[in-house]
Amino acid sequence: MSTSLAWDERYAGGGFQFGEAPNLFLLSQAHRMRRGLRALAVGDGEGRNGVWLAEQGMEAMSVDWSGVGLAKAQALAVRRGVALSTVTADVARWTWPVAGFDVIAWIFVHLPPEDRALASAGALRALAPGGLLLLEAFTPAQEGRRSGGPKDPSLLWSRALVERHFAGLEVLELLEGTVALDEGPRHQGLAEVVRAVLRKP
């Protein structure tokens, strides 16, 4: 089964796999946001982060390879009374709009190394000057924990990978450590993550 079909199947149920509330790290960065910015939620699944970005008065887009997830994202946006544009695409092969976004939220997007490099390069191109990349992802220390994340260690992030893939961006915050997750049924409990706030010069 292709990965997109697997995610379609996962999102096909009635509930939200990662909840309807935005990611807490993204929420903690609200002071950096302002109305009118162009924002992209990468790998946004059922839309919890894209919808929140739209609720902050931003021009928000969610991209994900699951059309089933994005249909739920659209329904959530309608329910919340905000506009959200959605794109069904593989972010490693998507044509990222050059300088198209002021904020890119990369929340728990885990890809094979080659795809990760392609998608990261796309995100770099897509950030407008002064734009922010907000990233949270599981690290290898997550192995053995039951709070979520991929089982394949090659899909995991680290501080060093963030520095490598997003070299050229100014580091505002870059931390690795333990956090408590409470995001729907799939992200529950203590987790090992890397969190980054990076700015394009």
FITORVO-231234 format. One record per residue (C-alpha): residue number from 1; x, y, z; residue in three letters. Coordinates in steps of 0.5 Angstrom, whole numbers, always signed. Layout:
# residues N
+-----+-------+-------+-------+---------+
! num !    px !    py !    pz ! residuo !
+-----+-------+-------+-------+---------+
! NUM !     X !     Y !     Z !     ALA !
...
+-----+-------+-------+-------+---------+
END
This chain:
# residues 201
+-----+-------+-------+-------+---------+
! num !    px !    py !    pz ! residuo !
+-----+-------+-------+-------+---------+
!   1 !    +0 !    +0 !    +0 !     MET !
!   2 !    +3 !    +7 !    -2 !     SER !
!   3 !    +4 !   +12 !    +4 !     THR !
!   4 !    -1 !   +16 !    +2 !     SER !
!   5 !    -7 !   +11 !    +2 !     LEU !
!   6 !    -4 !    +9 !    +8 !     ALA !
!   7 !    -6 !   +16 !   +11 !     TRP !
!   8 !   -12 !   +16 !    +7 !     ASP !
!   9 !   -14 !   +10 !   +11 !     GLU !
!  10 !   -12 !   +13 !   +18 !     ARG !
!  11 !   -16 !   +19 !   +17 !     TYR !
!  12 !   -22 !   +16 !   +14 !     ALA !
!  13 !   -25 !   +15 !   +21 !     GLY !
!  14 !   -30 !   +20 !   +24 !     GLY !
!  15 !   -25 !   +23 !   +30 !     GLY !
!  16 !   -19 !   +27 !   +29 !     PHE !
!  17 !   -12 !   +23 !   +29 !     GLN !
!  18 !    -8 !   +29 !   +32 !     PHE !
!  19 !   -14 !   +33 !   +35 !     GLY !
!  20 !   -17 !   +39 !   +33 !     GLU !
!  21 !   -13 !   +44 !   +37 !     ALA !
!  22 !    -7 !   +46 !   +34 !     PRO !
!  23 !    +0 !   +44 !   +36 !     ASN !
!  24 !    +2 !   +47 !   +42 !     LEU !
!  25 !    +9 !   +49 !   +40 !     PHE !
!  26 !    +6 !   +53 !   +34 !     LEU !
!  27 !    +1 !   +56 !   +39 !     LEU !
!  28 !    +7 !   +58 !   +43 !     SER !
!  29 !   +10 !   +62 !   +37 !     GLN !
!  30 !    +3 !   +66 !   +37 !     ALA !
!  31 !    +7 !   +72 !   +39 !     HIS !
!  32 !   +11 !   +72 !   +32 !     ARG !
!  33 !    +5 !   +72 !   +28 !     MET !
!  34 !    +1 !   +78 !   +25 !     ARG !
!  35 !    -6 !   +78 !   +21 !     ARG !
!  36 !    -5 !   +78 !   +13 !     GLY !
!  37 !    +2 !   +74 !   +13 !     LEU !
!  38 !    +2 !   +68 !    +8 !     ARG !
!  39 !    +2 !   +62 !   +12 !     ALA !
!  40 !    +3 !   +54 !   +10 !     LEU !
!  41 !    +2 !   +48 !   +14 !     ALA !
!  42 !    +6 !   +42 !   +11 !     VAL !
!  43 !    +4 !   +35 !   +12 !     GLY !
!  44 !    -2 !   +38 !   +15 !     ASP !
!  45 !    -7 !   +32 !   +15 !     GLY !
!  46 !   -14 !   +34 !   +18 !     GLU !
!  47 !   -12 !   +41 !   +18 !     GLY !
!  48 !   -11 !   +43 !   +26 !     ARG !
!  49 !    -5 !   +47 !   +24 !     ASN !
!  50 !    -7 !   +51 !   +18 !     GLY !
!  51 !   -14 !   +52 !   +21 !     VAL !
!  52 !   -11 !   +55 !   +27 !     TRP !
!  53 !    -6 !   +60 !   +22 !     LEU !
!  54 !   -13 !   +62 !   +19 !     ALA !
!  55 !   -16 !   +64 !   +25 !     GLU !
!  56 !   -10 !   +68 !   +27 !     GLN !
!  57 !   -12 !   +72 !   +21 !     GLY !
!  58 !    -7 !   +69 !   +16 !     MET !
!  59 !    -8 !   +67 !    +9 !     GLU !
!  60 !    -7 !   +60 !   +10 !     ALA !
!  61 !    -6 !   +54 !    +6 !     MET !
!  62 !    -5 !   +46 !    +8 !     SER !
!  63 !    -1 !   +41 !    +4 !     VAL !
!  64 !    -1 !   +34 !    +5 !     ASP !
!  65 !    -1 !   +28 !    +1 !     TRP !
!  66 !    -8 !   +25 !    +4 !     SER !
!  67 !   -14 !   +28 !    +0 !     GLY !
!  68 !   -18 !   +25 !    +5 !     VAL !
!  69 !   -15 !   +28 !   +11 !     GLY !
!  70 !   -15 !   +35 !    +7 !     LEU !
!  71 !   -23 !   +34 !    +6 !     ALA !
!  72 !   -23 !   +34 !   +14 !     LYS !
!  73 !   -19 !   +40 !   +14 !     ALA !
!  74 !   -24 !   +44 !    +9 !     GLN !
!  75 !   -30 !   +41 !   +14 !     ALA !
!  76 !   -26 !   +44 !   +20 !     LEU !
!  77 !   -25 !   +51 !   +17 !     ALA !
!  78 !   -32 !   +51 !   +15 !     VAL !
!  79 !   -34 !   +49 !   +22 !     ARG !
!  80 !   -29 !   +55 !   +25 !     ARG !
!  81 !   -31 !   +60 !   +20 !     GLY !
!  82 !   -25 !   +61 !   +16 !     VAL !
!  83 !   -22 !   +60 !    +9 !     ALA !
!  84 !   -17 !   +55 !    +8 !     LEU !
!  85 !   -14 !   +53 !    +2 !     SER !
!  86 !   -11 !   +46 !    +1 !     THR !
!  87 !    -7 !   +42 !    -4 !     VAL !
!  88 !    -6 !   +35 !    -4 !     THR !
!  89 !    +1 !   +34 !    -6 !     ALA !
!  90 !    +7 !   +30 !    -4 !     ASP !
!  91 !   +12 !   +35 !    -1 !     VAL !
!  92 !   +18 !   +32 !    -4 !     ALA !
!  93 !   +15 !   +33 !   -11 !     ARG !
!  94 !   +11 !   +39 !   -10 !     TRP !
!  95 !   +13 !   +45 !   -14 !     THR !
!  96 !   +14 !   +50 !    -8 !     TRP !
!  97 !   +12 !   +57 !   -10 !     PRO !
!  98 !   +18 !   +61 !    -9 !     VAL !
!  99 !   +18 !   +66 !    -4 !     ALA !
! 100 !   +10 !   +65 !    -3 !     GLY !
! 101 !   +10 !   +64 !    +5 !     PHE !
! 102 !   +12 !   +69 !   +11 !     ASP !
! 103 !   +11 !   +63 !   +16 !     VAL !
! 104 !   +12 !   +55 !   +14 !     ILE !
! 105 !    +9 !   +51 !   +20 !     ALA !
! 106 !   +13 !   +44 !   +19 !     TRP !
! 107 !   +10 !   +40 !   +25 !     ILE !
! 108 !   +12 !   +32 !   +25 !     PHE !
! 109 !   +13 !   +32 !   +18 !     VAL !
! 110 !   +18 !   +25 !   +18 !     HIS !
! 111 !   +20 !   +23 !   +11 !     LEU !
! 112 !   +26 !   +19 !    +8 !     PRO !
! 113 !   +32 !   +22 !    +8 !     PRO !
! 114 !   +32 !   +24 !    +0 !     GLU !
! 115 !   +25 !   +26 !    +1 !     ASP !
! 116 !   +27 !   +30 !    +7 !     ARG !
! 117 !   +32 !   +34 !    +3 !     ALA !
! 118 !   +28 !   +35 !    -3 !     LEU !
! 119 !   +22 !   +38 !    +1 !     ALA !
! 120 !   +27 !   +42 !    +6 !     SER !
! 121 !   +30 !   +45 !    +0 !     ALA !
! 122 !   +23 !   +47 !    -3 !     GLY !
! 123 !   +21 !   +50 !    +4 !     ALA !
! 124 !   +27 !   +54 !    +4 !     LEU !
! 125 !   +26 !   +57 !    -3 !     ARG !
! 126 !   +18 !   +58 !    -1 !     ALA !
! 127 !   +20 !   +62 !    +5 !     LEU !
! 128 !   +20 !   +70 !    +3 !     ALA !
! 129 !   +25 !   +74 !    +6 !     PRO !
! 130 !   +24 !   +75 !   +13 !     GLY !
! 131 !   +20 !   +69 !   +13 !     GLY !
! 132 !   +19 !   +64 !   +19 !     LEU !
! 133 !   +20 !   +57 !   +19 !     LEU !
! 134 !   +17 !   +53 !   +25 !     LEU !
! 135 !   +19 !   +46 !   +26 !     LEU !
! 136 !   +17 !   +41 !   +31 !     GLU !
! 137 !   +19 !   +33 !   +30 !     ALA !
! 138 !   +21 !   +27 !   +33 !     PHE !
! 139 !   +28 !   +25 !   +35 !     THR !
! 140 !   +32 !   +18 !   +35 !     PRO !
! 141 !   +31 !   +19 !   +43 !     ALA !
! 142 !   +24 !   +18 !   +42 !     GLN !
! 143 !   +25 !   +10 !   +40 !     GLU !
! 144 !   +21 !    +6 !   +45 !     GLY !
! 145 !   +16 !   +11 !   +47 !     ARG !
! 146 !    +9 !   +10 !   +46 !     ARG !
! 147 !    +7 !   +17 !   +45 !     SER !
! 148 !    +8 !   +17 !   +37 !     GLY !
! 149 !   +13 !   +18 !   +31 !     GLY !
! 150 !   +15 !   +13 !   +26 !     PRO !
! 151 !   +19 !    +7 !   +28 !     LYS !
! 152 !   +24 !    +7 !   +22 !     ASP !
! 153 !   +30 !   +11 !   +25 !     PRO !
! 154 !   +32 !   +14 !   +18 !     SER !
! 155 !   +25 !   +18 !   +19 !     LEU !
! 156 !   +27 !   +22 !   +25 !     LEU !
! 157 !   +30 !   +29 !   +26 !     TRP !
! 158 !   +36 !   +32 !   +30 !     SER !
! 159 !   +38 !   +39 !   +32 !     ARG !
! 160 !   +44 !   +37 !   +27 !     ALA !
! 161 !   +39 !   +35 !   +21 !     LEU !
! 162 !   +36 !   +42 !   +22 !     VAL !
! 163 !   +42 !   +46 !   +22 !     GLU !
! 164 !   +44 !   +42 !   +15 !     ARG !
! 165 !   +38 !   +42 !   +12 !     HIS !
! 166 !   +36 !   +49 !   +13 !     PHE !
! 167 !   +43 !   +52 !   +13 !     ALA !
! 168 !   +43 !   +60 !   +11 !     GLY !
! 169 !   +37 !   +61 !   +16 !     LEU !
! 170 !   +38 !   +65 !   +22 !     GLU !
! 171 !   +37 !   +61 !   +28 !     VAL !
! 172 !   +32 !   +64 !   +33 !     LEU !
! 173 !   +31 !   +58 !   +37 !     GLU !
! 174 !   +33 !   +51 !   +37 !     LEU !
! 175 !   +32 !   +46 !   +42 !     LEU !
! 176 !   +32 !   +38 !   +43 !     GLU !
! 177 !   +29 !   +35 !   +49 !     GLY !
! 178 !   +23 !   +32 !   +53 !     THR !
! 179 !   +16 !   +35 !   +52 !     VAL !
! 180 !    +9 !   +33 !   +54 !     ALA !
! 181 !    +4 !   +31 !   +48 !     LEU !
! 182 !    -3 !   +31 !   +48 !     ASP !
! 183 !    -5 !   +31 !   +41 !     GLU !
! 184 !   -11 !   +27 !   +39 !     GLY !
! 185 !   -10 !   +19 !   +40 !     PRO !
! 186 !    -4 !   +19 !   +36 !     ARG !
! 187 !    +1 !   +23 !   +40 !     HIS !
! 188 !    +0 !   +22 !   +48 !     GLN !
! 189 !    +5 !   +23 !   +53 !     GLY !
! 190 !   +12 !   +25 !   +54 !     LEU !
! 191 !   +16 !   +25 !   +47 !     ALA !
! 192 !   +23 !   +27 !   +45 !     GLU !
! 193 !   +23 !   +32 !   +40 !     VAL !
! 194 !   +27 !   +38 !   +37 !     VAL !
! 195 !   +24 !   +45 !   +36 !     ARG !
! 196 !   +26 !   +50 !   +32 !     ALA !
! 197 !   +25 !   +57 !   +30 !     VAL !
! 198 !   +29 !   +60 !   +24 !     LEU !
! 199 !   +28 !   +66 !   +20 !     ARG !
! 200 !   +30 !   +67 !   +13 !     LYS !
! 201 !   +35 !   +73 !   +12 !     PRO !
+-----+-------+-------+-------+---------+
END
